[in-house]
Amino acid sequence: MMNNSSFRALALVPFLGLAACGGGGGGGGSGIADTTPIANFALACSDLTCTFTDTSSDADVGDGVASYSWDFGDGSAASAVASPVHAYAAANTYSVSLTVTDKFGLKSTLTRSVTVTAAPAPAAPHANFTVSCTALTCVFNDTSTFDAGSVFQSRSWDFGDSTATASAATTTHAYVTTELKTYTVRLTVTDAAGKVSTNTQSIPVSPPATSLNCTGGNCSLLLAQASKVTATLVSSSCSAHGNVVNLTAPVQQALFNDGCFNTIGTVVALNGGATLPINTELQFAVLSGLSGTSKLAYPPTIRVAGDFASGWTLTFDDGFGGPGEPDFNDVVVLIKATP
């Protein structure tokens, strides 16, 4: 009997030991202590698109991550995919958070900064040009630039007046108009890859000022006697380069080729200093040049005052706008006849 009782007591030991292990309760009565998962992820970005790869872990045997929640930091909707791909709208640094939850509801969150950059713009040409005009004649110069990897292939000038296009880097074009008129000029450049860039500018031009608006005296500029005639640059108050003063009759002669910058007091003999016969009518033209980036606001105009005895004063306004314009003092020339 003693041997049997001892056997029964020994047989109960394993059973009691198991009961003691489960006696702590909790965990829904499972008897297994749960640990929090550890959120983690890897990422790789190309331009604005990032691939996120979940590398989270959970130490519990038989447990694991049950759900995912990704916050990409840009206000977009959260993602529940384990390893999502996300495209950002703009280059920036974003705070990306991954929250993982195990099957017992324990959560873990990891936040990392992610910087994305926009793809570089493809190599391309950038059309541009400068222009300088004297009266109706304009010189156009191609100043286009090309990105690294973009190589010039061709260019085309459209002068806006239905004439033939041109292809030279620097080209001269003469317009035909009897009044101030604005033309739309377009330069198109193409690179070797076929990429195209266009630059368009509005170019106002005006014919030379030849009509003399009389403001006093005998303004016909008619020689009452055979005379030698001179032209003196009295003053200038302008900034346009290329304001040109020409004698157009009885002979053609350039008098001042840059009226705003020629030396004040310069005297030029008309007709090479030779005497002009009685009743010769003198005719002049003044051509407006280029004033920086300014454009003609109104037609250039000449006013004349005086007579044969005292000389004629020509006052020219080149047509560029601004406070107090037109002021008719841009270029002032005295025409003096000496019998």
Backbone hydrogen bonds, N-H to C=O, Kabsch-Sander energy under -0.5 kcal/mol:
donor,donor_aa,acceptor,acceptor_aa,energy
5,S,1,M,-2.1
6,S,2,M,-1.8
7,F,3,N,-1.5
8,R,4,N,-2.3
9,A,5,S,-2.1
10,L,6,S,-2.1
11,A,7,F,-2.0
12,L,8,R,-1.0
13,V,9,A,-0.6
13,V,10,L,-0.9
15,F,11,A,-0.5
16,L,12,L,-2.3
17,G,13,V,-2.2
18,L,14,P,-1.9
19,A,15,F,-1.8
20,A,16,L,-2.0
21,C,17,G,-1.5
22,G,18,L,-1.3
23,G,20,A,-0.8
24,G,21,C,-0.5
25,G,22,G,-1.2
29,G,26,G,-1.6
30,S,27,G,-1.2
31,G,26,G,-0.9
38,I,57,S,-3.3
39,A,37,P,-0.6
42,A,53,T,-2.9
44,A,51,T,-1.7
46,S,49,T,-3.1
49,T,46,S,-2.1
50,C,86,H,-3.0
51,T,44,A,-3.0
52,F,50,C,-0.5
52,F,84,P,-2.9
53,T,42,A,-3.2
54,D,52,F,-0.5
55,T,40,N,-2.4
56,S,40,N,-0.6
57,S,38,I,-2.1
63,D,60,D,-1.3
66,A,101,T,-3.2
67,S,101,T,-1.7
69,S,99,T,-1.5
70,W,79,S,-2.8
71,D,97,S,-2.8
72,F,70,W,-0.6
79,S,70,W,-1.4
86,H,50,C,-2.9
88,Y,48,L,-3.0
88,Y,86,H,-0.5
92,N,116,V,-1.2
94,Y,92,N,-0.5
94,Y,114,V,-3.4
96,V,94,Y,-0.7
96,V,112,R,-3.2
97,S,71,D,-2.5
98,L,110,L,-2.6
99,T,69,S,-2.5
100,V,98,L,-0.5
100,V,108,S,-2.8
101,T,67,S,-1.9
102,D,106,L,-2.4
103,K,64,G,-0.8
105,G,102,D,-1.9
108,S,100,V,-2.0
110,L,98,L,-2.2
112,R,96,V,-2.8
114,V,94,Y,-3.4
116,V,92,N,-2.6
116,V,114,V,-0.5
117,T,47,D,-0.9
126,H,145,T,-2.8
130,T,141,N,-2.2
132,S,139,V,-1.8
134,T,137,T,-2.8
135,A,288,S,-2.1
137,T,134,T,-2.1
138,C,136,L,-0.5
138,C,173,H,-2.9
139,V,132,S,-3.1
140,F,138,C,-0.5
140,F,171,T,-3.3
141,N,130,T,-2.6
142,D,169,A,-2.7
143,T,128,N,-2.2
144,S,128,N,-0.5
145,T,126,H,-2.1
147,D,124,A,-2.2
150,S,147,D,-2.6
151,V,149,G,-0.5
153,Q,190,T,-2.4
154,S,190,T,-2.0
156,S,188,T,-1.9
157,W,166,A,-3.0
158,D,186,R,-2.8
159,F,157,W,-0.5
166,A,157,W,-1.1
171,T,140,F,-2.4
173,H,138,C,-2.9
175,Y,136,L,-2.8
175,Y,173,H,-0.5
177,T,175,Y,-0.5
181,K,205,V,-2.6
183,Y,203,I,-2.9
185,V,183,Y,-0.8
185,V,201,Q,-2.9
186,R,158,D,-2.8
187,L,199,N,-2.7
188,T,156,S,-2.4
189,V,197,S,-2.8
190,T,154,S,-2.6
191,D,195,K,-2.4
192,A,151,V,-2.4
194,G,191,D,-2.0
197,S,189,V,-2.5
199,N,187,L,-2.5
201,Q,185,V,-2.4
203,I,183,Y,-3.5
203,I,201,Q,-0.6
205,V,181,K,-2.8
206,S,135,A,-0.6
209,A,286,V,-2.6
210,T,208,P,-0.8
213,N,211,S,-0.7
213,N,302,I,-2.4
214,C,212,L,-0.9
215,T,304,V,-2.9
218,N,306,G,-0.7
219,C,217,G,-1.0
221,L,218,N,-0.6
223,L,280,T,-2.6
224,A,222,L,-0.6
227,S,276,L,-2.1
228,K,338,T,-2.4
230,T,336,K,-2.4
231,A,268,V,-2.7
232,T,334,L,-2.4
233,L,266,T,-2.4
234,V,232,T,-1.0
234,V,332,V,-2.0
235,S,332,V,-1.3
237,S,330,D,-1.9
241,H,290,L,-3.1
243,N,240,A,-0.7
244,V,242,G,-0.9
244,V,287,L,-2.0
245,V,256,F,-2.9
246,N,244,V,-0.6
246,N,285,A,-3.1
247,L,253,Q,-3.4
248,T,246,N,-0.5
248,T,283,Q,-2.6
249,A,283,Q,-1.3
253,Q,247,L,-2.8
253,Q,251,V,-0.5
255,L,245,V,-2.5
255,L,253,Q,-0.5
256,F,245,V,-1.7
259,G,243,N,-3.7
261,F,258,D,-2.5
262,N,258,D,-1.9
265,G,233,L,-3.3
266,T,263,T,-1.8
268,V,231,A,-2.9
270,L,229,V,-2.8
272,G,269,A,-0.8
273,G,270,L,-1.9
274,A,271,N,-1.6
276,L,227,S,-3.6
279,N,223,L,-3.2
280,T,277,P,-1.3
282,L,221,L,-2.9
282,L,280,T,-0.6
283,Q,249,A,-2.5
285,A,246,N,-2.4
286,V,209,A,-1.7
287,L,244,V,-2.6
290,L,241,H,-2.9
292,G,290,L,-0.7
294,S,291,S,-2.5
297,A,319,G,-3.4
298,Y,319,G,-1.4
301,T,317,D,-2.0
302,I,211,S,-0.7
303,R,315,T,-2.9
304,V,213,N,-2.1
305,A,313,T,-1.5
306,G,216,G,-2.2
307,D,311,G,-1.3
311,G,307,D,-2.4
312,W,335,I,-2.6
313,T,305,A,-3.3
314,L,312,W,-0.6
314,L,333,V,-3.4
315,T,303,R,-2.8
315,T,313,T,-0.6
316,F,331,V,-2.6
317,D,301,T,-2.6
321,G,295,K,-0.7
325,E,322,G,-2.1
330,D,316,F,-1.1
331,V,316,F,-1.4
332,V,235,S,-2.6
333,V,314,L,-2.7
334,L,232,T,-2.5
335,I,312,W,-3.6
335,I,333,V,-0.5
336,K,230,T,-2.3
336,K,334,L,-0.6
338,T,228,K,-3.3
